Amino acid sequence: MRRLPIVLPLALLAAALLQAQKASIQEEKQVYKTYPYSGPDPTPIMTRSSMWARGGSLYPYYFFDELSYEGSNREWNIIRLENAYLKLLVSPSEGGKLIAAIEKSTGKDFIYFNKVRKFRHIAHRGPWTSGGIEWNFGLVGHTPATASPVDYAIRNHPDGSVTCVVGTMDLPSRTEWRVSITLPPDKAHFVTEALWYNPQPLDQSYYVWMNAAAKLSQDLEFILPGTKHIGHNYAEPSEPWPMLPDGRSLALYKDHREADEGGSYFVHGKLQESNGAYWHDSKFGYGHWALHEEVPGQKFFRWPLSRAGAIWENLLTDSDGPYYEPQSGRLLDQNDHEFFAPYTTDRWREYWFPYKEIGPLVKATPDGVLHARATGKEVVLGFSALRRVDEEIAVFNGGKEIFRERLRLEPMGVWRKTIAAAMDQRALRVEVGRLFAYSGDPEDGLLKRPFTFRNYGEESLEDLYQSGERAEKSRDYRTALARYQECLKRDPNNLRALTRAAAVYYRRAEYPKALEHARKALDFAMYDPDANYFYGLVARRMGDLTDAKETMGWAARSMKYRSSAYTQFAEIYLMEGDFARAEEYAKRSLDYDARNIKPLQVLSTLYRRTGKPEKARETLARIVELDPLSHLARFETHLLKPDSASLTAFRSMIRNEMPHESYLEIASYYVNLGLEEDALKALETAPDQAEVRYWQAYLLRKRSPAESMAALRKASSLSPYLVFPFRQEAIPVFEWARQTLPADWRAKYYLALIKWGLGREDEARAHLAEAGNAPDYAAFYACRAYLSQANDFAGAVAENARG
C-alpha cells in the first residue's frame, strides 16, 4: 500500500503522455470553390472512340460530358488526420483522394494542395482534378473512380495512430481495391497500405500507379535514382538519366526547355527505395519510400513548357500555381500490364514525408532523410528526422572513418554539418547508426539485368503470342483473341494459345467455345495446369461438377493454381452440401494463401448455414481485419443476427457512386454458390433500381411465380437511364425476362448491352433488332445505330435521327 502514491502518479503521467502523442481523425465539412461536372452520358461507353479509346474496357462505367467554367462555394465531406507534425485531408467524394499533406512547422504542403475543386476532361470518364494523391488500379489512365464517391471508414488504433480507409470495386474487372492512409502519433510521415484483391476465377488486368502531385518551380530538383528513362512509347529506346548530351540535367527543372517534350519520364536502372524532390530556394522537400521489390516503378509527369502545357494551370486551378506528378508503380512503365491471378490478394506499403533545410535527399527511410555531398574539399551533411532519433552518424572516406557524432533529434528536427575533407562523392560513405547506410559510389545499386521495353509484332509465333497476351493483360480481349487464333492457325497445338483463348471465351460467356479450346489443350497435354484449370472453370459454369472437380484436382498440383483450385473445391462442395469437404478445402486454400479473402468468405457462409455462429463471427472478423470495407462481411453479420441494427450497419457503409452494384455483387456471390435464398435477402435491402428488380423476379420464378411476375412488371416499368448490366451471371436473368415478358423491350436492350460489353456484337445487334421500334428511349436507338453503322451506314443515320 505504501507504494500506491508513487505508482498512481506514474500511471497518470504515462496515460497523459499517451494522450498527448495520439493522432486525431475527424470527419467534417469543408468549403471549397468548386467547378462541378454533370451530364452523365446515357449511352454506353462503348460508343466512345475518344479519350483513350477504351470503350468496352471501361463498360459498365459511363462518361460525363458537362463541365462548369463558373465556380461557387460548396461543402465537401473531408476526413482530417492530424498529429503534431502533419495534417492530411482526404476526400471520399473524389475517389478517396488524399487532397493535401501539410508539414506544420513550415505550413508548407509537400503534396500539392489545390484549394479549388476544378474538374476537367482528363480521366477515363472525363472529370478529374489536379493535386493530392490519386489511387489508380486496373487500367492505364486516371481511374474511373477518381472523381466519384467511394466507400470509406475511419479507425483509431490503440497505439495512438489513426487510419482512413478508402476503396471501391473496379466494375469491369470486379476487383476490389482499398487504400489505408495511416498517420502515426509520433512520426512525421504517413503510410499508405494498399489492398487489392481479385475475387474472380479468371486473371484480371494488373496495373497500379499512385499518382501524387507537387508544386513546380524553377528551383525544383527531381530526385529519382536510376540510369535510364523512357516515356510511354516503346518504339523509342530508353535514354540516359539524368544528364542530356548537351550537358543539361533533366533532374533540374530550370534545365528543361520549351523545345523538350512534356509528358512522362519513367526512370529505371538502379535498385532504389527512396525518391522525391527538393525546392532549393525554400529549402523544403518531398520524399517517398517503399521496398523496391514492392514498388519499383518511379516516374514524373510534367506538362509541356509551351503554351500547350501552360493553359492547364488556368484550367485546373485558380491560384495555386503549376504542379508536376511524382508517381510510384508496381510495374516499371504505365504501358505495362500484367495478369492479376484469380482469387489473389495483394498488399504493399508506401511512406510519404516532408523534409527541410538539408539539401536534396540522397537516401531516406521512414526514419529520416539524409543529404550527403562531397565537393572535393569538404563534405556537406544534413539529416532531417521523421521520428525520434538517437543514433551515431559516421562518415567514411574510402573505408576510413573520418567523422562520428551523436544525433539526437525529434521528428522534423534538423542536423547539419560541414567537414573539411579532400574526397569525391565516389569515396563517400555515410552510416546512420542502425538505420541505414549511404554510398556515393554511382555503381552502388546499379542493375545489370536487361531492361528492354518493346512492342511485339507478328514476325514469329512467340511475337504473335506475346502481343496477344499483352492485349489480354490490358483488357483488349478482341485483339487478344484474334492473335491467339492466328497463333493456332500457324500451330494448332500451341498450348498457351489454346488455354488463353479458352480463358477469353470464358470471359465472353461463350462457354461451348471455351470448353472446345480447353479440351484441345488437354488432348495435347493432359496434365497441363492451365488447361485443367480453365477446363474446370467452364465445366462448373456448364453444370458438370464431376469434370470440374477432376480437372481442378490436376490444376491444384501446380502452385500457380493451388489456392485458387482449392477455393473452387470449397465452393463446389458447399453447393453440393458436403460441408465437411467444403470446410477442408477452404482451409487448404488458406494454407497456401493466408490472405485469400474468397475462401474466408466461403467459410463464413458455411459456418452460418451449418449453425456455427461463433466460428462465423471469428471468420468475419478476419475478413474485416484484412478488408475493413467488406460489404459481404457486414451482410453475413446481418444474416447471423437479422435485426435493424445490423441492417443499418451494413447499409450505412455502402457509400460509393453506384450502390446498387454492391448489392448485385453480393447477390451474384450467393447465386454462384447456389444460395438463391440468401441472394434474394440481399436484393430485398437494395435500392429500387431496374437490374435489381429483374434479378429479384428471376430468383423468385420458382419460389413464388406471382411475386416473380409482379417484380418483373415492376422492373420493366423502371427507367433505363444509366442502367448498364454487365455481369455474366445476369445473362440468364435477362434471357428469362425476354422470354417471359416478350413485350418488354428493356430486357432485350439490357441483354444486348451485356453481350456488347463482352465483345459479342452480332448477338447484341440481334437483340436490339428484336426490340423493334417499341422503345421510347433515345439511348436505345443510339446504340442500335452505332452497332449497325459498319453494315448499314444509311440505316444507322436513320436510327440516330429516330433517337
N, C-alpha and C positions, 0 to 999 in steps of 0.2 A: 504493500500500500504506500510505503514511503516514496517509491519511485514514480508514482502516478503523476504528481505535479510536474515532473520533468518530461515524462513521455507524452502527456497530453499536449503541451505547447509544441513539442516537436512534430506531433501528428498534425496539429493545426497548421503549423508552418509548411509542412510538406503538402497538405491539401491546398494551402494558399498559393504555393509555388506552382503546383499542377494547374490550378485555375488560371494563374497568370500566363501560363505557357500555352493555354488552349487556343487553337484557331477557332474562328467563328464561321458559320454559314447561315445565310438568311435568304429567303425568297421574298422579293419586294418588287414594287412597281417603280420603274424609272422612265422619265420622259425624254424622248429623242425626237429631233426633227426627222420626219420620215417622208420619203418619196415612194409611195406604195406601188404595188403591182396588182393587176387584176386581169380579167379576161381569159379565164381558162378555156382552152380550145375543146369543144365538144366532139371534134373528130379525132379518131385515134392517131397516135403519134407516128404510126407507120406511114402516114401521108406526107410526112415532112422529109425533105431531102436536104434541107439546110441544117446549120448548127450541128456539126459533127456527122451528119448523115447516118444517125444511129437507128432511126426508125424502130424496127422490131426488137432491137437490142434493149430498148427502153420501155416498151409496152409492158404493163398497162398504165404507165405514167402519162400524163397529158401536159401540154405546153401552155404557157401563159404569154399572151400577146400584148397586153396593155401595161405600159409603164408611165408613171406620172413624172412630169417635169416641174411640178409645183409641190413644195414640201409644206408640211404642217406638223405641229407637235402631236405626238401620240404616245400613249403609255405602252411600255413593253414589260413583260414578265422577265425579271432578271434574277439570277442566282448570284449572290455576292459571297465570295470566300475571302477571308482576311486573317492575317496574323500580324506580328509586329513589324514584318519586313515587306510583305507583298499584299497587294489587293488584286483579286481576279474577278472578272464579270463574265457570266455565261448566259447565253440567250437560247433557251429551249425552243423558242419560236423560229429560230433561224438555223435549223439543222443541229442544234446543240452547240453551235459555235462558241468558242471562248473569244469574246469580243475585245477584252482588254486584260493586260497584265502590267501592273504598275509597281515600280520599286519605290517604297515610301520615303526613304531618306532623301532622295533627289526629286521625287514627284514625277520621274520620267517613266514613260511606257516603253518597256523593252519588247512588247508585242504591240504592233501598230494599233492604236485606238482611234478608229474612225467614228467621230461623235455624231454623225448622221447616218441614218439607215437609208441608203440611196441605191435602189435596185436597178440593175441594168442587164441587158441581154448578153450574158457571158456563159451561164451554166447550161447543162443539158436541157433543162426545161425553160430556159430563159433567164429569170431573175437571179441576181447574185449581188452581194455586197462585198466591198473590199475590207481588209483589216482582220485582226484576230487570228485564230487558228481554226481551220475548217477540216473536218474529218472526211476523207474520201475513200470509199470502199466500193469495189465491184467492177468498175469500168472506167477507162481513161476519161478525164474531164472532171468538172466540178459536179459532185454527187447530186443525184436527183432530189435529195432531201435538204439541200443546202439552204434553201430559203423558206422552208416549211416546218411546221411544228413536229417535234419528235417526242418520244417518251422520256421521262426523266425521274430521278429520285435523289434525295439528299440524305447524307449519313453523317452522324457524329460518332467518332470512334473512342474507345477507352484511353488510347494514348494521347488524346487531345487533338488529333488530326481530323479533318473534315473532307468529305467527298461529295461531289456532284456527279451522278452517272447519267449519261445521255445516250440515246440509241434508238434504233428502229429496225424494221425489216426492209431490206432491199428487195422490192417486189419482183422484178424479173427473175432473180436467182432464188428468191425466198430464203436467202441467208439472213442472219441476224447479227447486227454489229452493235457494240457498246463501247463507250469510252468513259472510263472513270477518271475524273480530274481530282486529285488529292493534294491538299495543302497541309504539310506538317505544321505542328505548333511552333517549332523552334528552328526552322531552316528557311533559307532564302531561295528555295527552289520549289517548283511544283512538279508533280508526277502525273503523267497520263498512262493509264494501263488500258490497252485495247483488248477487247474480247470479240472475236468474230467466229461464228460457228455456222456450219453447213448442215442443216437438219434434213437435207435431201439425199436420196440414194445415188445421185449422179454427181460427177465432178461439176463444179461451177467455176466461173472466171475468177481468178485470184489477182487482185490489184488493190494496193493500199498505198496512199500517199497522204501525209499530214501537211496541209498547206497553210503555213504561217505567213505573217506579214510583218515587216519592219520598216521604219522610216528610211527614206532615201535622201541623201545629201552629198555634196561634193567631198566631204571629209570621210565618207564611209569606206571601210575596208571589209571586203568579203573574206571570210576565213573558212575554206573548205580544203582539207588535206587531200592531195592527190597529184597525179602527174598528167592526166589527160582529161579532156572534156568532149562531150558530144551533145548535139541537140536532139530533136525528135526525128530527124531524117537519117535513117540508116544507110541511105545511098551515099552519104558523105562520111569519110573516115573520122575517127577521133583526132582531136588536135591537142597540142601541148597546153598544159595548165600550170601556172597562171600566165607565164611570160609569152608575149607575142614576138614574132620575128623582128618587129621594128623597135623592140626594147620596152614597149608599154606592158603594164601588168593588168590583166583582167581582174585581179583581186582588188584593184584600186578604182573606185568609181570615177574619180577625176581623170583617169586614163582612158575611159570609154569615149568613143567619138560618135558623132551623128551618123557617120557612114557605116559604123558597126551595126549589124542587125540586132534588133532586140530579140527577146524570146528566152529560151530555156538553156541553161548550162548545167549539164549533168556531169559531175566530177567523180573520177574513179582512179584507181591505180595504187591506193595505199590502204592498209588495214588501219582504220580510224574509228574512234568512238566519240570524239567531240568536234564540234564545228560552231560557227557563229558569225559574229560581225563586231566591228568596233567603230565608234564615231570619234575621231581623233580630237576634234575641236571641243566637244562636250565631255570627253574623257569618260565615255559610257559604252557599255557593250551588251550584246545579247548572246546567249550560249545555249547549246543543245547537246545532250549526251545520251547515248544508248549503246548497248553492246553491238559491236559490228556484225556479229552473226545474226542478230535480230533485226537491225535497221541499217543495212549497208548503203542504201540509196541516199544521196545528197545532191541538192540542186538549188539553184536560184533562178528566178524569173524576173526580168525587168522589161518594161515597155520600151519601144524604140525611142531614141533621143530626138527624133524628128517630131514634127507636129502630129504625125500619125499616132505617136505614143503620148504626147503631151496632152492631147484632148481628153484622155482618160482621167487625168487629175480632176478636171472640172466635172466630168460625167459621174465620177464615183464618190467625190467628197465636196464639201463646201469650203473648208478652211484648214483641214489637217495635213495638206500637202501630199507630195508624191510618196509612193511606197514601193518596196520590192517584195518578193515572196521567197523566203528561205523554206525549203521543203525537205521532208525526210520520207524515205520509202522503204518498203520491204523488198523491192527489186531495184535494179540499177538505173532503169530508164522507164519513162512512162509509156513508151511503146511496148514495153514488156508486160505480158500477162502470163500467168501460169495456171495450172489446174489446182483448184481447191478441192481436196479429196472428200468423198462422201462421208457424212457423219463425223466430221473433224471439227475440233475446237482449237482455235489458235489464240495465243496470248503473248503479249510483249509489253515492255515498259519503255518510256522515254522521259527524260528530265529536261526541264526548261528553266532558264535562270538569267538574271542580270549580273553584271559585274561593273566595276568602276575604277577609274584613276590609275590603272596599272599599265595601259597599253594593250595591244591586241593579244588575245589568248593564243598560246602555243599548245596548251593541253589543259583539259578540265575534266573533273569528275563531279559527281553530286556533292563532294566535299568542298571544292573550291576551284578557282581559276588561276592559272599560272601564266605570267609573261616572263620570258627569258630571252635576252638578246645580247650577243657578243659582238662588239664593234671592232675588235682588233686591239683596242686599248683598254676597254673596260667591259664589264658585264652588268647589264641593267636588268634588275629583277623586280617583279611585282607579284603579289598574291592577294586575291580577293576571296574572302571566306564565304562559304554558303551555309556553313554550320559552325558550331563552336569548335575551334581547332586548338589543339595543344600538341604540337609536333616540332621536330627539328627540321630545318631546311638546310641541305648541304649542296655545295657546288663543286663540280669536278672538272679539271682540265686534262683531257686525255687519260682519264682514270685516276688522276692525282687530286686528292681533296685540297681545295684552296680556301674554302669558307664553310662555316657552320654557325647557325644561330637558332634560337628557340622562337617559334611562332606561337603566340597566344592571342587568338582573335575571336571575337563574337561574329555572328552572321552579318555579312556586308562590311565587316571590318577589313581594313586595307593595310598591307605591309609593303614597303618599297625599299630598295637598297641598290646602290651602285658600287661595284667592286672594281678596283684597279687590277686589271689582268690582261696580259698580252695573249689573246687567244681568238680563234674564229669560231663561228657557230658550229662548225662540224665537230669540234673537240668538246663542245659544251655538254655537260650532263648535270641535271638538277634532280635531287631526290627530296621529296616532301614526306619525311617520316615513313609511316606505314601506308600512306595514302596512294602515292603514285610517283613514278619517275619519268623524266622527260629527257630525250636525247636530241641534240641539234643536228645530228648526222642526217642528211637528206636521204640516205639509204635506209634509215630506220622505218620499218613498217612498209617498205616498198614491196609490192606484189609482183611476182614474176609470171604468174599464170596468164594465159591469153584472155583479153577482153575484146572479143570480136562481135560487134553489133552488125547483124547482116539481115538483108532481105533474102527470102528464098524464092527461086524461080521454079521452073518445071523441067530443067535440063535432065536431072537424074531422078530416079524413083524416090531417093531419100529427100531430095529437094522438094519434090511434089508433096511427099508425106508431111515434111516439116511445115510447109506453107499451109497445108490443111489443118494441122494441129494448132498452128499459131492463130488461124482464123477461128477455130473452135474455142480456144482459150479466151479470145476477145469477143465471144458471143456472135460471131458471124457464121452462123450454122449453115446457111445456104452455101457459102463459099467452101466451108469445110467439107460438107457432104459431096460437093462437086469434085473437090480434089481427091477425097478418098475413093470416090467411084472411078476417077481417072487412074488412080493407083491400081485399082482392081482390074481395069481394062488391060493394063500393062502386065500385071501379075495377079491372077485370080486368087492365089493362095497367100497374098500378103496379109499376114496375121494381124498386124497392127491396124491396117486399113479396114479389115473386116470388123474388128472389135470397136474401133472408133465410129465406123459407120453405124454399127448396131446401137451405140450409145446415142448418136444423133437421131436415129429413127425412134428410139425410145423417148427421147426428149420431145419429139414431134407427135408423140402418142400414136405413131404408126407401128403398132406392136407386131403385126404379122411380118412386116419388113425387117424390124429389129430382130425378131426371132430367126428369120431366114439367115441373116448375116452372122448372128451368134452361132447358129447351128453349123454353118460352113466353117467358122473358125474352130469349133470343137471337133468337127470332122477331120480337120487338118492337124490340130494339136489338142489332143483330148484332155490334157491336164493343165492347159494354159489358164492362169488365174483370171486374166481379163475376160477371156471368152466365157469361163464358167460364171463369173460374177454377173456379166451382162445377160447371159442366158437365164440365170436365176432371177434377175430383176424382171425380165419380160415374162417368164413363166409365172411368177407370182402375180403380176398385173393381169395376166390372162386367166388366172384362176387355177393354174396347175401347181398346187403347192407341193406335190410329190417331187416333181422335177426341180422346183425351186430349192427345196431342201437339199436334194442330192448335189446340185451344182454349187450351191453356196458352201457345202462341205469342202469341195475342192478349192474354192476361192479362199476359204479360211486357212488353207495350208500356207498361203503367202502372207507375209507380214503386211504387205500392201493393203490387203482387204480383210485382215483377221478381225479387227474390231468392228468394221462395217458388216461383214458377213455374220458375225455372232449377233449383232443387233438385228439383222434380218431374221435370224432364227428366233430371237426373243419375240419379235413381232408376230411371226407366223404361228409360233406355239401359243401365244396369247389369243390369236384369232381362233385357233383350234380348241382352246380350252384346256390345253396341257400346261397348267400354271407352274408346275414344278420345273419343267424344262424351260419355260419362258424365263423364270427367275434365274435358273442356272446360266443360260446363255447371255442374259443381260449382265450378270456379274462377270462372266468370262470376257465380255466386251470391255468392261471397265478395267479388268486386269491388264489389258493391253493399251488402254487409253483412259486413264482415270478421270479425265475432264470431258469425256464424250457425253454430252448432255442428253442425246437421244435415248440411250439405254436407261439413264436415270429417269427420264420421263416415262418410259415403258414400265419401269419398276414401280414408280409412284402410282400409276394407273392400276397395275397388277395388285399391289398391296391394298389399295382402296376397294377394289372389286372382290377381293378374297377375304375381306373383313379383318385387315391388319392395319388399323388406323395409325398406331404409333410408328410402325415401320414406314408407312406412307408419309407421315409428317417429317420423320427423320430424313427421308429421301428428298422431300420437297425443300427442306431447309438446306440441303446440299446444293440443290439446283439454284436456289435464290442466292446462296453464297457465291456460286460461280456467275450467275446472271441475275443481278438484282431487279432487272426489268422483265423477268419471265412472266408473261400473261398466262401461259398454260399452267405454271406452278400455282398461281393465285386462283385460277379457276378450279384446279384439282383441290385446293384447300377449301374452296366453296362447296364442292361436291362432298367433301368429307363432313362438313358441317353446313348444310344449306340454309343459312339464315340471312337476314337482311344485312347484318354487319359484314359477313364475308363477301356477300354480293357487292356491297358498296366498295369494299377494299379492292375487289377485282376490277370493277368498272372504273373506279377513280384513277387507276394507273394507266388507262388507255387514253393517251393524250396526243397521239400522233395525228398527222394530216388526214389519214383515211382510216378511221377507227373500225369501220365495217370489215376491213381486210384482216384486222387482228382477230375478230370473231370467226371469220371464214377460215382463217388458218387453223384455229383451234378445232373447228368442226371437221376440217379435212384430216387433221391428225386422228380424230376418233373414227372417221369413216374408213381410213386406211387400215385401222385395226378391227374393222367390223363392228364397231361400237356405235351404231346409229342412234341409240337412245341418248348417249352422252353428247353426241353431236347436236341433237335436237335441243338439249338443255342449254348448250352454248348459244345456239341461234335464238332461243327464246329471250335471251338477255340482250341481243344485238339491236342496233338502231334499225329503224324502218327503212330499209334500202332494197332495191329491186332484186339484186342477186341473192341477198339473204333470204328473201321470201321464196324465191324459186327453189333454193336448197331445202327450205322447210317443207315446201309442197312435195318435193321428190322424196324426202326421207319419211314423210307421212303416208306415202302412197299405199303401203300395205297395212300399216297400223290403223289408219283411220282415213279411208277413202273420201269421206265427206269433208273432213278437215283439210285434207290434201287439196281437194278441188277448190275449196274456199281460199286457201293460201295461194293456189296457182292463179286464180282470178285476181286476187289482190296484187300479186307480183306483176301480172300483165297490165295492171292499171297504173303502176308506179312509173314515174318519169325515167326515161333512159338517159337523161342528162348526166354525163360523166360516169356512166356505168360501163366498166371495161373488164368483163370477166377474162381470166387468163389461165386458170389452173387446169391441168389435165383432168383432175377429179371432177371438174364441172362439165366436161363433155357429156357424160351420161345424163346429167341433170337436165341440160337443155335439149338433148336428143329426146328424152322422155317428154318434156314440156311441149316440144314441137309436134310430137305425135299425139299427145293427149288433148291439146287445145290447138287444132290446126289453124284456127283463125288468128292466133296470136303471132303477129309478125315480129314481136320483140324477141321471142325465143330463137327464131331463125337468125335475127340480127346478132344476138349475143353469141350464138354458136359460130356464126361467121367470123366474129371478132377473135374468138379463141383460136380458130384454125388459121386465120390470117396471121395472128401473132406467132403461131408455131411454124409458119412458113408453108402452109398448105393452101395456097391462094386459089387453086382451081375449085376446091371444095367450098371455100369461102364465097367465091363468086356464085356457085350453085345455090347456096343457102340464101344469099341476097336476092337472087333471081326468083327463088321460090316465094319470097315475100310479096312479089308483085309490086303494085302501086298503092297498097293499103297504108303503108306508113305515113304518118303526118309529122315526120321528124327530119329536118334538113340534113343532119349529120349522116343519116342512113343513105341518102342519095349521094352525098359527097363521097362516102365510102364506095358505093357501087360504081360511081363514075371513075374514081381513082383506080379501082381494080380492073375496070373494063377498058381503060384507055389504051392499053397495049394491043388489044384485039379489035377495038371498035372506037376509034377516036371521036368520030361524029356522034356516036351514041353516048359517049362519055360527056361530051359537051352538052347534049340534050339533058342527060341526067343531072348534070350540075345546075343547069338552068331550072330544072324541076325543083331541086332542093332549095 
